[in-house]
Amino acid sequence: MTEEQGHVLETFENPAPERDYEIVHTTHEFTSLCPVTGQPDFATIVVTYVADRLCVELKSLKLYLHAYRQRGVFYEALVNRILDDLVAAVAPRRMEVRGEFTVRGGISSVVIAKTGND
């Protein structure tokens, strides 16, 4: 289990560990703070993974992601931290975390971090 500001990523046993199948979790309401301006950053976060023994429980994932609302963090560090924490919690066969950040100063950003076999 991994903890971000007191929110534990809970897991449950994969019901079909003998098969590779993709699990995709998407949140359209992600917010964090810009570490430079303190203004809110908005994003869609998409987590795609092939589970091994464990899957992430959704309520705990929601609470984990909500813990970033009052935290100043750059996009690149954020996406990589989410990936690292989820990999530590569920040890997937492969995983991708995609952060699609809304326009700020006329520029939109997408940050993608991956682990496992491609």
C-alpha positions, 0 to 999 in steps of 0.5 A, a space after each residue: 500500500 502507498 500513501 499520499 498525504 494520508 490517503 492509502 491506495 487500497 488493492 484487491 486480488 485480480 479476478 483473472 490473473 491468468 489473462 492480460 486485460 487492460 483496466 482504464 481509470 479516468 478522472 476529468 476533475 483532477 486539480 493540483 496547484 501550480 508551484 510557481 503561481 499557486 493557481 489551480 491546474 486542471 487535468 484529466 488523468 488516465 491510468 491504464 494498466 494490465 494487472 498482475 496479482 492486484 488491482 487498485 480499489 477505486 474509492 482509494 484511488 479517488 481519495 489519493 488523487 484528491 490529496 493533490 488539490 492543495 499541493 504545488 507540483 509541476 506536471 512532469 513530477 506529478 504524473 511520474 509520482 502517480 505512476 510510481 505510487 500506483 506501481 508500488 501499490 499493485 505491481 502491474 505487468 505494465 502501466 501508463 499514467 497520462 495527464 492531459 492538462 488544460 490550457 495555461 498561457 495559451 499552451 496545453 500540456 500532455 505528460 505520459 509516464 509508462 512502465 512495463 513491456 510495450 
